Amino acid sequence: MIHRCGFACFVGRPNAGKSTLTNALVGSKIVITSDKPQTTRHAVRGIVTREDAQLILVDTPGLHRPRTLLGERLNDVVRATLCDVDVVGFCVPADQRVGPGDRFIAGELAGLRAPLVAIVTKIDSVSKHQVAEQLVAVSRLADFADVVPVSAQSGEQVELLADLLIAHLPEGPRLYPDDMATDNDLQTRIAEMIREAALDGVRDELPHSIAVTVEEMGPKVGRADITAIYATIHLERPSQKGIIIGHQGSRLQQIGIRARADVERLLGARVHLDLHVAVERDWQRDPKKLDRLGF
């Protein structure tokens, strides 16, 4: 039996459903999701293993016209990833008209050696007639090897998408163990879960200003059955600190409750989560601060 193995990359403008689709294909939550643009800030690899293939999915930040140094670095992550994959999935949501952002990305993809697969996402949110119109509009953006509509929420055509992506992979042996869903390190995944909890309910520019780092992690002193995690939520301005902490610490407490539940599911163990809030002025524009925060 022919066995295929290789890398696929999802690209698209911010909030096009790339992360939700990655989670649906992998079958577990490896990427945080939010309705806030630019939620994904790293290239996250998810691994789909089947008897006949191993598909390594690379979920990338949304390609956009950057306004900060962070935005430029996120775009660099996407462009570097595009050069190294075997097939590219271009995600366009069914509930939004094809616009300048999609055409900008189509231009970025022009000339790539990897075949392009157009993916119309979120088809559960619109009528079949709207899906058909979007498929036609998306088909005009580039010379696609395949065009497929999917819904990560309902699972509709997710398996078909996996088949189409795998068909473009080269023959080869598996690169990861069968039971591995991602190769991202544990502390990064925990930091992202805390950021996902912090993003819930915030508005305006604050989502872009939030970064999270895990400072220390290990068994709690005197309680070997509990993992102690000390993390910092970084913001850009002192005025944002009150929003995250909330009245008498109520909002920070809710962030901790939600994040701790997610981390305990990930680790399969009880967790003591200690959150600290710090201000790193204009960290999105400062190269040294970006380096320190892992961007």
C-alpha positions in Angstrom: 0.0 0.0 0.0 1.3 3.5 -0.9 1.9 5.6 2.2 2.0 9.4 1.9 3.5 11.8 4.4 4.0 15.6 4.2 3.0 19.1 5.3 0.0 21.2 4.5 -0.4 24.8 5.4 -3.6 26.7 6.0 -3.5 30.4 5.0 -6.2 33.1 4.9 -7.1 36.5 6.3 -7.6 36.7 10.1 -10.7 34.9 11.4 -11.2 32.8 8.3 -11.6 29.6 10.4 -8.2 28.1 10.0 -7.6 27.2 13.6 -11.1 25.6 14.1 -10.5 23.6 10.9 -7.1 22.4 12.1 -8.7 21.2 15.4 -11.5 19.5 13.5 -9.0 17.6 11.2 -6.8 16.6 14.1 -9.7 15.5 16.2 -8.6 17.4 19.4 -8.0 21.0 20.4 -4.4 21.9 19.7 -4.9 25.5 18.6 -6.8 28.2 20.6 -9.8 29.8 18.8 -11.4 33.2 19.2 -13.5 35.6 17.2 -10.7 38.2 17.6 -8.5 38.8 14.6 -4.8 37.5 14.8 -5.6 35.0 17.6 -3.0 32.6 16.1 0.5 34.0 16.6 2.7 31.0 15.9 2.9 28.2 13.3 1.1 25.4 15.2 1.6 21.9 13.8 -1.2 19.3 14.1 -0.8 15.7 13.1 -3.4 13.5 11.4 -2.3 9.9 11.2 -4.1 7.3 9.1 -3.2 3.9 8.0 -2.3 5.2 4.5 -0.9 8.6 5.4 0.4 11.1 7.9 -0.7 14.7 7.3 1.1 17.4 9.2 -1.1 20.5 9.3 0.6 23.9 9.9 -1.9 26.5 11.1 -0.4 30.0 10.6 -1.3 33.5 11.6 -3.7 35.4 9.3 -1.9 37.2 6.5 -2.6 40.9 6.7 -1.2 44.3 6.0 0.8 44.9 9.2 0.6 48.0 11.4 3.2 46.9 14.0 6.5 45.0 14.1 4.6 42.1 15.6 2.4 42.1 12.5 5.4 42.0 10.2 6.9 39.1 12.1 3.6 37.2 12.0 3.5 37.6 8.2 7.2 36.4 8.0 6.1 33.3 9.9 3.4 32.6 7.2 5.8 33.3 4.3 8.5 31.0 5.7 6.0 28.3 6.2 4.6 28.6 2.6 8.1 27.8 1.3 8.4 24.5 3.1 5.0 22.7 2.7 3.7 20.2 0.1 0.2 21.7 -0.3 -1.4 25.0 0.7 -5.0 25.3 1.8 -6.4 28.8 1.1 -9.3 29.4 3.5 -12.1 31.9 2.7 -15.2 32.1 4.9 -18.5 31.5 3.3 -20.2 34.2 5.3 -18.0 37.1 4.0 -17.6 38.4 0.5 -14.3 37.9 -1.3 -12.5 41.1 -0.8 -9.2 42.9 -1.1 -7.7 40.9 1.7 -8.3 37.6 -0.1 -6.9 39.1 -3.4 -3.8 40.2 -1.5 -3.3 36.7 -0.2 -3.9 35.2 -3.7 -1.1 37.5 -4.9 1.2 36.3 -2.1 0.5 32.7 -3.2 1.2 33.2 -6.8 4.3 31.4 -8.0 4.4 28.9 -5.1 5.6 25.4 -6.1 3.0 23.7 -3.9 -0.4 23.1 -5.3 -3.3 25.2 -3.9 -6.5 23.9 -2.5 -9.3 26.5 -2.0 -11.3 25.9 1.1 -14.6 27.7 1.7 -15.1 27.5 5.4 -18.1 28.1 7.8 -20.7 26.7 5.2 -23.0 25.9 8.2 -23.6 29.6 8.7 -25.1 30.4 5.2 -27.5 28.9 2.7 -26.5 26.4 0.0 -27.1 29.1 -2.6 -24.6 31.4 -0.9 -22.1 28.6 -0.7 -22.4 28.0 -4.4 -21.9 31.7 -5.1 -18.8 31.8 -2.8 -17.3 28.7 -4.5 -17.6 30.5 -7.9 -16.1 33.7 -6.5 -13.2 31.9 -4.8 -12.4 29.9 -7.9 -11.6 33.1 -9.7 -8.9 34.1 -7.2 -6.2 31.6 -8.5 -5.5 28.4 -10.3 -6.6 25.9 -7.7 -6.0 22.2 -7.9 -9.2 21.6 -5.8 -12.0 23.7 -4.4 -14.0 22.3 -1.5 -16.6 23.7 0.9 -16.4 22.6 4.6 -17.8 23.2 8.0 -15.4 22.6 10.9 -18.3 23.0 13.4 -20.6 20.3 11.9 -17.8 18.2 10.4 -19.3 18.4 6.9 -16.8 17.4 4.3 -13.8 17.6 6.8 -12.8 14.0 5.8 -13.1 14.8 2.1 -10.7 17.8 2.7 -8.2 15.4 4.4 -8.4 13.1 1.4 -7.8 15.9 -1.0 -4.8 17.3 1.0 -3.3 13.8 1.4 -3.6 13.2 -2.4 -1.0 16.0 -2.9 1.5 14.7 -0.4 4.7 12.8 -1.5 5.1 9.1 -0.8 7.1 8.5 2.4 7.2 7.0 5.9 5.7 8.6 9.0 7.6 11.4 10.8 5.7 11.3 14.1 4.4 8.5 16.4 0.9 7.4 15.8 -0.5 8.8 19.0 1.0 12.3 18.6 -1.4 15.1 17.9 1.0 18.1 17.9 4.7 18.7 18.5 4.3 22.1 20.1 5.9 22.2 23.6 3.7 22.0 26.7 4.5 25.5 28.1 3.6 27.2 24.8 0.2 25.3 24.7 -0.5 26.3 28.3 0.4 30.0 27.7 -2.0 30.0 24.7 -4.8 28.5 26.8 -4.4 31.3 29.3 -4.4 33.9 26.5 -7.6 32.3 25.0 -9.3 32.8 28.4 -8.0 36.4 28.6 -9.4 37.2 25.1 -12.9 36.2 26.0 -15.1 39.3 26.2 -12.4 42.0 25.6 -12.8 44.5 22.8 -11.1 47.2 20.7 -7.3 47.0 20.6 -6.9 45.1 23.8 -6.9 41.6 22.2 -3.8 42.6 20.2 -2.0 43.8 23.3 -2.3 40.6 25.3 0.6 38.1 25.4 1.2 35.3 27.9 4.4 33.6 29.1 4.8 30.7 31.5 7.5 31.6 34.0 7.7 28.4 36.1 6.1 25.0 36.1 6.5 22.0 38.4 5.1 20.0 41.3 3.6 22.2 44.0 5.7 22.3 47.2 4.4 19.6 49.6 1.8 18.4 47.0 3.3 16.2 44.4 -0.2 15.5 43.0 -0.7 19.1 42.0 1.2 20.9 39.2 2.0 24.6 40.0 2.1 27.0 37.1 3.2 30.6 37.4 2.3 32.7 34.3 2.4 36.4 33.3 -0.2 38.2 31.2 1.6 41.0 29.4 -0.2 44.2 28.4 1.0 47.4 26.6 -0.6 50.2 28.7 -1.3 50.7 32.4 -5.0 51.5 31.6 -5.4 47.9 30.2 -4.4 46.4 33.5 -7.6 47.4 35.3 -9.7 45.8 32.5 -7.9 42.5 32.8 -7.9 42.4 36.6 -11.4 43.7 36.9 -13.2 45.0 40.0 -11.4 43.6 43.1 -9.7 41.0 40.8 -13.0 39.4 39.6 -12.0 39.3 35.9 -8.6 37.8 36.5 -10.2 35.2 38.8 -12.5 34.2 35.9 -9.6 34.0 33.5 -7.8 31.7 36.0 -10.8 29.5 36.5 -11.4 29.0 32.7 -7.7 28.5 31.9 -7.1 26.1 34.8 -9.9 23.8 33.6 -8.4 23.7 30.1 -4.9 23.1 31.4 -6.1 20.3 33.8 -7.8 18.6 30.8 -4.5 18.9 28.9 -2.3 17.5 31.7 -4.8 15.1 33.1 -3.8 16.3 36.6 -4.8 18.9 39.2 -3.3 22.4 38.6 -2.5 25.4 40.8 -2.5 28.4 38.4 -0.9 31.6 39.6 -1.5 34.6 37.2 0.4 37.9 37.3 -0.4 40.9 35.2 2.5 43.1 33.9 2.8 46.1 31.6 5.3 45.9 28.7 4.9 49.3 27.1 4.3 49.0 23.3 5.7 45.5 23.2 4.2 44.9 19.7 6.7 47.5 18.3 9.8 46.8 20.3 12.1 44.2 18.8 13.8 43.3 22.2 10.5 42.8 23.9 9.1 40.8 21.0 12.2 38.5 21.3 11.7 38.1 25.0 8.1 37.2 24.6 8.9 34.6 22.0 8.0 36.4 18.7 
